């Protein structure tokens, strides 16, 4: 439930920052992720000043903080930004000397481990601080983090796998931390219990009573009065059908729409061959197509969403053997970095003949581009849809979160509270739900309102059930998530040509200019995940001639780039275009 208050906390905090009346409370980072992946992290913590209750900024310890605040040693000022200071102080003489960085929620948490960093006013109570901006806060925070950590945040697979908690200040796993790690799952369990024990009996009881009285009052003076219940009873009946819908979605698992068989099974993925479906004959003379679905929290079945809404079926209909990776949920015992995913794709290509037309969807797009750059001899053509190649281009919730939130926040999501190097897919889902100009309102409520109104339409319900079954099923993410956030989204290393990977014991630089094959690039005009221009940016850094670059923008959202019915016609055009381009 805490996640629901993230926008309010963010609004209060920003108002306080703008008025110069806020001290970012001296609370460890382990409070913020409770508010969600994107909007929750934006809620820079506030004390009395952030709530607008005080006209003075607090330069000393806040009365709202934990008991350690009553007897703190003097803080050491590390940097003073306009109206801000960055200070470090140990919580007690016995506290370990490992820094804890503080961005707080609207309330403080006393479970601190180590010294804390506070971003507060550099002015005294008698001298009000000038207005502070969010960039000032983040600049001061980032400078202090670098002073304390140095190179401690460098992403090294072996170091991560061995150390488990690279920053060293996260509390061990306990029943209490387990509760927060699995908060969303436990919240769902409580909601399910509430539905079964309270909501469903009430709704069913209302419908049953109305049916009883409608029969009993027929032909009596009570009949008009009972008829007044009809609209409310119909609403209750619809609500009962929605409850049935929710129960079916929670118990179902997303399915592939096209018959297939697994030809390669590894701990982190399976490779599926769709030539087993007799509806799609295969011309073995054609180069196979290999699809890399997004590995970003949802299941890979989005590549084969439904009959007529499937990228898998569109490629299979071109009479070429079609394969797709099927990513598995991450586990602590199998840490995966980007280099590991690259090798997964290369193994898959080798397993189907050594050369493919590579199709990357969303996150699978930048992974496909990396493979095409490192192994150009294995890729005949490249297709990208909604792929963030230049992750800094455009302005949406994802680019803002990646650019403004400190890496410590994302580190917490993977390692904090005993997570053991696995990012919870439920938290990622919460982040997706919060994205949008309306703060996610349409995603959270519009879907269910539409379902309620069309609950008697069997076709509508079937479509909604298939989508909800996919959307609310999640995979956990491994260490590559941290690497991608820092190197690809924050530092934009892939587009800049400085991204390096450890392959076969050697450090190799990913040079996108090595790509010379025909390229298809799709962007969505309504895409709120990958901003406009991020995918087309690949065309600026490859050596593929402009005449061999197929670029299209369609009036669809992010998922609509690969599962909408009308976009399949665009994919068919692109496949035919590639076949023709290869003959030039």
Secondary structure by P-SEA (a helix, b strand, c coil): ccccaaaaaaaaaaaaaaaccccccccccccccccccccccccccccccccccccccccccccccccccccccccccccccccbbbbbbbcccccccbbbbbbcccccccccccbbbbbccccccccccccccaaaaaaaaaaaaaacccccccccaaaaaaccccccccccccaaaaaaaaaaaaaaaaaaaaaaccaaaaaaaaaaaaaaaaaaaccccaaaaaaaaaaaaaaaaaaaaaaaaaaaaaabbbbbcbbbbbccccccbbbbbcccccccccccccbbbbbbccccccccccccccccccaaaaaaaaccbbbbbbbccccccccccaaaaaaaaaaaaaaaccccbbbbccaaaaaaaaaaaaccccccbbbbccccccccccccaaaaaaacccaaaaaaacccccccccccaaaaaaaaaacccccccccccaaaaaaaaacccaaaaaaaaaaaaaaabbbbbcaaaaaaaccccccccccccccccccccbbbbbcccccccbbbbbbbccccccccccccccccccccccccbbbbbcccccccccccccaaaaaaaaaaaaaaaaac
